[in-house]
């Protein structure tokens, strides 16, 4: 006799579960602001420039 039915869980191919979100998109506005804040932090950081230069020289050799 088969076991109890379970809800189907979606996967993204890497073993992570995809949780389908409902149609309410009121939180999407905050995502854009967060992305802009992160971009500003990245562009002003000197350490990021040093890392980029190290990676460039690594790939050139």
C-alpha positions, 0 to 999 in steps of 0.5 A: 500500500503506498504511503501518504501523499506529500507535497511536491517540492521544487528543486533548482538542480543543485539540491536547493528547494525552491519555495514558490512565493505568492503573487503579493509583490509588495516586497520587490521594491526593497530589493531594488534599493538593496541592490543599489546600496550594494553597488554603491558599497562595491564601487567605493571600496579600495579593497575590491580594486586590489582584488580585481588587479590581482585577478587580472595579473593572475590570468595574464600569466 
